Amino acid sequence: MDAKTSNIITMIAGVIFIGLGINNIIQGTQWWNYITFCIGIIIVALGAYGYKTGKRF
């Protein structure tokens, strides 16, 4: 698997995490729900950076 494909998969995983985080925030307001959302943003950012530079993080 090349770097671009792995970074696209990373970005998809990040979007899934963001979706889970938003769903958790809507369902309840525990502090750890926001951590899922933030982790998703970080994963998407890592994937986008890796895709732009052509490297794996």
TIRONU-979760 format. One record per atom (N, C-alpha, C, O): residue number from 1; residue in one letter; chain; atom name; x, y, z. Coordinates in steps of 0.2 Angstrom, whole numbers, plus 2048, in hexadecimal, padded with zeros to 3 digits. Last residue first. Layout:
% residues N
num->NUM | residu->A | chaine->A | atome->CA | u->X | v->Y | w->Z
...
% end
This chain:
% residues 57
num->57 | residu->F | chaine->A | atome->N | u->80E | v->82F | w->82A
num->57 | residu->F | chaine->A | atome->CA | u->80F | v->833 | w->830
num->57 | residu->F | chaine->A | atome->C | u->813 | v->82F | w->835
num->57 | residu->F | chaine->A | atome->O | u->815 | v->831 | w->83A
num->56 | residu->R | chaine->A | atome->N | u->814 | v->82D | w->81A
num->56 | residu->R | chaine->A | atome->CA | u->810 | v->82B | w->81F
num->56 | residu->R | chaine->A | atome->C | u->812 | v->82E | w->825
num->56 | residu->R | chaine->A | atome->O | u->818 | v->830 | w->826
num->55 | residu->K | chaine->A | atome->N | u->814 | v->83A | w->80D
num->55 | residu->K | chaine->A | atome->CA | u->817 | v->835 | w->812
num->55 | residu->K | chaine->A | atome->C | u->812 | v->833 | w->816
num->55 | residu->K | chaine->A | atome->O | u->80D | v->835 | w->817
num->54 | residu->G | chaine->A | atome->N | u->810 | v->844 | w->804
num->54 | residu->G | chaine->A | atome->CA | u->811 | v->83D | w->801
num->54 | residu->G | chaine->A | atome->C | u->815 | v->839 | w->806
num->54 | residu->G | chaine->A | atome->O | u->818 | v->834 | w->804
num->53 | residu->T | chaine->A | atome->N | u->80B | v->850 | w->809
num->53 | residu->T | chaine->A | atome->CA | u->812 | v->84F | w->808
num->53 | residu->T | chaine->A | atome->C | u->814 | v->848 | w->805
num->53 | residu->T | chaine->A | atome->O | u->81A | v->848 | w->803
num->52 | residu->K | chaine->A | atome->N | u->7FD | v->84E | w->808
num->52 | residu->K | chaine->A | atome->CA | u->800 | v->853 | w->805
num->52 | residu->K | chaine->A | atome->C | u->808 | v->852 | w->804
num->52 | residu->K | chaine->A | atome->O | u->80A | v->854 | w->7FE
num->51 | residu->Y | chaine->A | atome->N | u->7FC | v->842 | w->810
num->51 | residu->Y | chaine->A | atome->CA | u->7FA | v->842 | w->809
num->51 | residu->Y | chaine->A | atome->C | u->7FD | v->848 | w->805
num->51 | residu->Y | chaine->A | atome->O | u->7FF | v->847 | w->7FF
num->50 | residu->G | chaine->A | atome->N | u->800 | v->847 | w->81C
num->50 | residu->G | chaine->A | atome->CA | u->804 | v->842 | w->819
num->50 | residu->G | chaine->A | atome->C | u->802 | v->841 | w->812
num->50 | residu->G | chaine->A | atome->O | u->806 | v->840 | w->80D
num->49 | residu->Y | chaine->A | atome->N | u->7F6 | v->851 | w->81F
num->49 | residu->Y | chaine->A | atome->CA | u->7FD | v->853 | w->81E
num->49 | residu->Y | chaine->A | atome->C | u->801 | v->84D | w->81B
num->49 | residu->Y | chaine->A | atome->O | u->805 | v->84F | w->816
num->48 | residu->A | chaine->A | atome->N | u->7EB | v->848 | w->81F
num->48 | residu->A | chaine->A | atome->CA | u->7EB | v->84E | w->81A
num->48 | residu->A | chaine->A | atome->C | u->7F2 | v->850 | w->819
num->48 | residu->A | chaine->A | atome->O | u->7F5 | v->851 | w->813
num->47 | residu->G | chaine->A | atome->N | u->7EE | v->840 | w->82A
num->47 | residu->G | chaine->A | atome->CA | u->7ED | v->83D | w->823
num->47 | residu->G | chaine->A | atome->C | u->7ED | v->842 | w->81E
num->47 | residu->G | chaine->A | atome->O | u->7F1 | v->841 | w->819
num->46 | residu->L | chaine->A | atome->N | u->7EE | v->84A | w->834
num->46 | residu->L | chaine->A | atome->CA | u->7F4 | v->846 | w->833
num->46 | residu->L | chaine->A | atome->C | u->7F4 | v->843 | w->82C
num->46 | residu->L | chaine->A | atome->O | u->7F8 | v->843 | w->828
num->45 | residu->A | chaine->A | atome->N | u->7E1 | v->84E | w->834
num->45 | residu->A | chaine->A | atome->CA | u->7E6 | v->853 | w->832
num->45 | residu->A | chaine->A | atome->C | u->7ED | v->84F | w->831
num->45 | residu->A | chaine->A | atome->O | u->7F0 | v->851 | w->82C
num->44 | residu->V | chaine->A | atome->N | u->7DA | v->843 | w->837
num->44 | residu->V | chaine->A | atome->CA | u->7D9 | v->846 | w->831
num->44 | residu->V | chaine->A | atome->C | u->7DF | v->84A | w->82F
num->44 | residu->V | chaine->A | atome->O | u->7E1 | v->84A | w->829
num->43 | residu->I | chaine->A | atome->N | u->7DF | v->842 | w->844
num->43 | residu->I | chaine->A | atome->CA | u->7E0 | v->83C | w->840
num->43 | residu->I | chaine->A | atome->C | u->7DF | v->83F | w->838
num->43 | residu->I | chaine->A | atome->O | u->7E3 | v->83D | w->834
num->42 | residu->I | chaine->A | atome->N | u->7DA | v->84E | w->84A
num->42 | residu->I | chaine->A | atome->CA | u->7E1 | v->84D | w->84A
num->42 | residu->I | chaine->A | atome->C | u->7E3 | v->847 | w->845
num->42 | residu->I | chaine->A | atome->O | u->7E7 | v->848 | w->841
num->41 | residu->I | chaine->A | atome->N | u->7CC | v->84B | w->849
num->41 | residu->I | chaine->A | atome->CA | u->7CF | v->851 | w->846
num->41 | residu->I | chaine->A | atome->C | u->7D6 | v->850 | w->845
num->41 | residu->I | chaine->A | atome->O | u->7D9 | v->852 | w->840
num->40 | residu->G | chaine->A | atome->N | u->7CB | v->840 | w->852
num->40 | residu->G | chaine->A | atome->CA | u->7C9 | v->840 | w->84B
num->40 | residu->G | chaine->A | atome->C | u->7CC | v->845 | w->847
num->40 | residu->G | chaine->A | atome->O | u->7CF | v->844 | w->841
num->39 | residu->I | chaine->A | atome->N | u->7CF | v->845 | w->85E
num->39 | residu->I | chaine->A | atome->CA | u->7D3 | v->840 | w->85B
num->39 | residu->I | chaine->A | atome->C | u->7D2 | v->840 | w->853
num->39 | residu->I | chaine->A | atome->O | u->7D6 | v->83F | w->84F
num->38 | residu->C | chaine->A | atome->N | u->7C3 | v->84E | w->860
num->38 | residu->C | chaine->A | atome->CA | u->7CA | v->851 | w->85F
num->38 | residu->C | chaine->A | atome->C | u->7CF | v->84C | w->85C
num->38 | residu->C | chaine->A | atome->O | u->7D3 | v->84E | w->857
num->37 | residu->F | chaine->A | atome->N | u->7B9 | v->844 | w->861
num->37 | residu->F | chaine->A | atome->CA | u->7B9 | v->849 | w->85C
num->37 | residu->F | chaine->A | atome->C | u->7C0 | v->84C | w->85A
num->37 | residu->F | chaine->A | atome->O | u->7C2 | v->84D | w->855
num->36 | residu->T | chaine->A | atome->N | u->7BE | v->83E | w->86D
num->36 | residu->T | chaine->A | atome->CA | u->7BD | v->83A | w->867
num->36 | residu->T | chaine->A | atome->C | u->7BD | v->83E | w->861
num->36 | residu->T | chaine->A | atome->O | u->7C0 | v->83D | w->85C
num->35 | residu->I | chaine->A | atome->N | u->7BD | v->848 | w->876
num->35 | residu->I | chaine->A | atome->CA | u->7C4 | v->845 | w->874
num->35 | residu->I | chaine->A | atome->C | u->7C3 | v->841 | w->86E
num->35 | residu->I | chaine->A | atome->O | u->7C8 | v->842 | w->86A
num->34 | residu->Y | chaine->A | atome->N | u->7B0 | v->84A | w->878
num->34 | residu->Y | chaine->A | atome->CA | u->7B3 | v->84F | w->874
num->34 | residu->Y | chaine->A | atome->C | u->7BA | v->84D | w->872
num->34 | residu->Y | chaine->A | atome->O | u->7BD | v->84F | w->86D
num->33 | residu->N | chaine->A | atome->N | u->7AD | v->840 | w->880
num->33 | residu->N | chaine->A | atome->CA | u->7AA | v->840 | w->879
num->33 | residu->N | chaine->A | atome->C | u->7AD | v->845 | w->875
num->33 | residu->N | chaine->A | atome->O | u->7AE | v->844 | w->86F
num->32 | residu->W | chaine->A | atome->N | u->7B2 | v->843 | w->88C
num->32 | residu->W | chaine->A | atome->CA | u->7B6 | v->83E | w->888
num->32 | residu->W | chaine->A | atome->C | u->7B3 | v->83E | w->881
num->32 | residu->W | chaine->A | atome->O | u->7B6 | v->83B | w->87C
num->31 | residu->W | chaine->A | atome->N | u->7A9 | v->84B | w->892
num->31 | residu->W | chaine->A | atome->CA | u->7AF | v->84E | w->890
num->31 | residu->W | chaine->A | atome->C | u->7B2 | v->849 | w->88B
num->31 | residu->W | chaine->A | atome->O | u->7B6 | v->84C | w->886
num->30 | residu->Q | chaine->A | atome->N | u->798 | v->848 | w->88E
num->30 | residu->Q | chaine->A | atome->CA | u->79D | v->847 | w->892
num->30 | residu->Q | chaine->A | atome->C | u->7A4 | v->849 | w->88E
num->30 | residu->Q | chaine->A | atome->O | u->7A4 | v->84A | w->888
num->29 | residu->T | chaine->A | atome->N | u->78B | v->84B | w->889
num->29 | residu->T | chaine->A | atome->CA | u->790 | v->851 | w->889
num->29 | residu->T | chaine->A | atome->C | u->796 | v->84F | w->88E
num->29 | residu->T | chaine->A | atome->O | u->799 | v->853 | w->891
num->28 | residu->G | chaine->A | atome->N | u->783 | v->842 | w->87C
num->28 | residu->G | chaine->A | atome->CA | u->784 | v->843 | w->882
num->28 | residu->G | chaine->A | atome->C | u->78A | v->849 | w->883
num->28 | residu->G | chaine->A | atome->O | u->78D | v->84A | w->87D
num->27 | residu->Q | chaine->A | atome->N | u->77F | v->842 | w->86E
num->27 | residu->Q | chaine->A | atome->CA | u->77B | v->83D | w->873
num->27 | residu->Q | chaine->A | atome->C | u->77D | v->83F | w->87A
num->27 | residu->Q | chaine->A | atome->O | u->778 | v->83F | w->87E
num->26 | residu->I | chaine->A | atome->N | u->787 | v->84B | w->868
num->26 | residu->I | chaine->A | atome->CA | u->780 | v->84C | w->868
num->26 | residu->I | chaine->A | atome->C | u->77C | v->848 | w->86D
num->26 | residu->I | chaine->A | atome->O | u->778 | v->84A | w->870
num->25 | residu->I | chaine->A | atome->N | u->793 | v->845 | w->86B
num->25 | residu->I | chaine->A | atome->CA | u->792 | v->84C | w->86E
num->25 | residu->I | chaine->A | atome->C | u->78B | v->84D | w->86E
num->25 | residu->I | chaine->A | atome->O | u->788 | v->850 | w->872
num->24 | residu->N | chaine->A | atome->N | u->792 | v->839 | w->864
num->24 | residu->N | chaine->A | atome->CA | u->793 | v->839 | w->86B
num->24 | residu->N | chaine->A | atome->C | u->791 | v->840 | w->86E
num->24 | residu->N | chaine->A | atome->O | u->78E | v->840 | w->873
num->23 | residu->N | chaine->A | atome->N | u->792 | v->83F | w->857
num->23 | residu->N | chaine->A | atome->CA | u->78C | v->83B | w->859
num->23 | residu->N | chaine->A | atome->C | u->78C | v->83B | w->861
num->23 | residu->N | chaine->A | atome->O | u->787 | v->83B | w->864
num->22 | residu->I | chaine->A | atome->N | u->79F | v->845 | w->856
num->22 | residu->I | chaine->A | atome->CA | u->799 | v->849 | w->856
num->22 | residu->I | chaine->A | atome->C | u->793 | v->845 | w->858
num->22 | residu->I | chaine->A | atome->O | u->78F | v->848 | w->85C
num->21 | residu->G | chaine->A | atome->N | u->7A6 | v->839 | w->857
num->21 | residu->G | chaine->A | atome->CA | u->7A7 | v->83E | w->85C
num->21 | residu->G | chaine->A | atome->C | u->7A1 | v->843 | w->85C
num->21 | residu->G | chaine->A | atome->O | u->79E | v->844 | w->861
num->20 | residu->L | chaine->A | atome->N | u->7A3 | v->832 | w->84C
num->20 | residu->L | chaine->A | atome->CA | u->7A2 | v->82F | w->852
num->20 | residu->L | chaine->A | atome->C | u->7A2 | v->834 | w->858
num->20 | residu->L | chaine->A | atome->O | u->79D | v->834 | w->85C
num->19 | residu->G | chaine->A | atome->N | u->7A8 | v->83B | w->842
num->19 | residu->G | chaine->A | atome->CA | u->7A1 | v->83A | w->842
num->19 | residu->G | chaine->A | atome->C | u->79F | v->837 | w->849
num->19 | residu->G | chaine->A | atome->O | u->79A | v->838 | w->84C
num->18 | residu->I | chaine->A | atome->N | u->7B6 | v->83B | w->846
num->18 | residu->I | chaine->A | atome->CA | u->7B2 | v->841 | w->846
num->18 | residu->I | chaine->A | atome->C | u->7AB | v->840 | w->847
num->18 | residu->I | chaine->A | atome->O | u->7A7 | v->843 | w->84B
num->17 | residu->F | chaine->A | atome->N | u->7B8 | v->82D | w->842
num->17 | residu->F | chaine->A | atome->CA | u->7B9 | v->82F | w->849
num->17 | residu->F | chaine->A | atome->C | u->7B5 | v->836 | w->84A
num->17 | residu->F | chaine->A | atome->O | u->7B2 | v->837 | w->850
num->16 | residu->I | chaine->A | atome->N | u->7B6 | v->82E | w->834
num->16 | residu->I | chaine->A | atome->CA | u->7B2 | v->82A | w->838
num->16 | residu->I | chaine->A | atome->C | u->7B2 | v->82C | w->840
num->16 | residu->I | chaine->A | atome->O | u->7AD | v->82C | w->843
num->15 | residu->V | chaine->A | atome->N | u->7C1 | v->837 | w->831
num->15 | residu->V | chaine->A | atome->CA | u->7BA | v->839 | w->830
num->15 | residu->V | chaine->A | atome->C | u->7B5 | v->835 | w->834
num->15 | residu->V | chaine->A | atome->O | u->7B0 | v->837 | w->837
num->14 | residu->G | chaine->A | atome->N | u->7CB | v->82E | w->834
num->14 | residu->G | chaine->A | atome->CA | u->7CA | v->834 | w->838
num->14 | residu->G | chaine->A | atome->C | u->7C3 | v->837 | w->837
num->14 | residu->G | chaine->A | atome->O | u->7C1 | v->839 | w->83C
num->13 | residu->A | chaine->A | atome->N | u->7CA | v->825 | w->82A
num->13 | residu->A | chaine->A | atome->CA | u->7C9 | v->823 | w->831
num->13 | residu->A | chaine->A | atome->C | u->7C8 | v->829 | w->836
num->13 | residu->A | chaine->A | atome->O | u->7C4 | v->829 | w->83A
num->12 | residu->I | chaine->A | atome->N | u->7CC | v->82D | w->81F
num->12 | residu->I | chaine->A | atome->CA | u->7C6 | v->82A | w->820
num->12 | residu->I | chaine->A | atome->C | u->7C5 | v->828 | w->827
num->12 | residu->I | chaine->A | atome->O | u->7BF | v->829 | w->82A
num->11 | residu->M | chaine->A | atome->N | u->7DA | v->830 | w->822
num->11 | residu->M | chaine->A | atome->CA | u->7D5 | v->835 | w->822
num->11 | residu->M | chaine->A | atome->C | u->7CE | v->832 | w->822
num->11 | residu->M | chaine->A | atome->O | u->7CA | v->835 | w->826
num->10 | residu->T | chaine->A | atome->N | u->7DF | v->823 | w->820
num->10 | residu->T | chaine->A | atome->CA | u->7E0 | v->826 | w->827
num->10 | residu->T | chaine->A | atome->C | u->7DB | v->82C | w->827
num->10 | residu->T | chaine->A | atome->O | u->7D8 | v->82D | w->82C
num->9 | residu->I | chaine->A | atome->N | u->7DD | v->820 | w->813
num->9 | residu->I | chaine->A | atome->CA | u->7DA | v->81C | w->818
num->9 | residu->I | chaine->A | atome->C | u->7DA | v->81F | w->81F
num->9 | residu->I | chaine->A | atome->O | u->7D5 | v->81F | w->822
num->8 | residu->I | chaine->A | atome->N | u->7E5 | v->82A | w->80E
num->8 | residu->I | chaine->A | atome->CA | u->7DE | v->82B | w->80C
num->8 | residu->I | chaine->A | atome->C | u->7DA | v->826 | w->811
num->8 | residu->I | chaine->A | atome->O | u->7D5 | v->829 | w->814
num->7 | residu->N | chaine->A | atome->N | u->7F2 | v->825 | w->812
num->7 | residu->N | chaine->A | atome->CA | u->7EF | v->82B | w->815
num->7 | residu->N | chaine->A | atome->C | u->7E8 | v->82C | w->813
num->7 | residu->N | chaine->A | atome->O | u->7E4 | v->82F | w->817
num->6 | residu->S | chaine->A | atome->N | u->7F2 | v->819 | w->80B
num->6 | residu->S | chaine->A | atome->CA | u->7F2 | v->819 | w->812
num->6 | residu->S | chaine->A | atome->C | u->7F0 | v->81F | w->815
num->6 | residu->S | chaine->A | atome->O | u->7EC | v->81F | w->81A
num->5 | residu->T | chaine->A | atome->N | u->7F3 | v->81F | w->7FE
num->5 | residu->T | chaine->A | atome->CA | u->7ED | v->81A | w->800
num->5 | residu->T | chaine->A | atome->C | u->7ED | v->81A | w->807
num->5 | residu->T | chaine->A | atome->O | u->7E7 | v->81A | w->80A
num->4 | residu->K | chaine->A | atome->N | u->7FF | v->826 | w->7FF
num->4 | residu->K | chaine->A | atome->CA | u->7F9 | v->829 | w->7FD
num->4 | residu->K | chaine->A | atome->C | u->7F3 | v->825 | w->7FF
num->4 | residu->K | chaine->A | atome->O | u->7EE | v->828 | w->802
num->3 | residu->A | chaine->A | atome->N | u->809 | v->81B | w->801
num->3 | residu->A | chaine->A | atome->CA | u->808 | v->820 | w->806
num->3 | residu->A | chaine->A | atome->C | u->801 | v->824 | w->805
num->3 | residu->A | chaine->A | atome->O | u->7FD | v->825 | w->80A
num->2 | residu->D | chaine->A | atome->N | u->803 | v->80B | w->7FB
num->2 | residu->D | chaine->A | atome->CA | u->807 | v->811 | w->7FB
num->2 | residu->D | chaine->A | atome->C | u->805 | v->816 | w->800
num->2 | residu->D | chaine->A | atome->O | u->800 | v->815 | w->804
num->1 | residu->M | chaine->A | atome->N | u->804 | v->7FA | w->800
num->1 | residu->M | chaine->A | atome->CA | u->800 | v->800 | w->800
num->1 | residu->M | chaine->A | atome->C | u->804 | v->806 | w->800
num->1 | residu->M | chaine->A | atome->O | u->809 | v->807 | w->804
% end
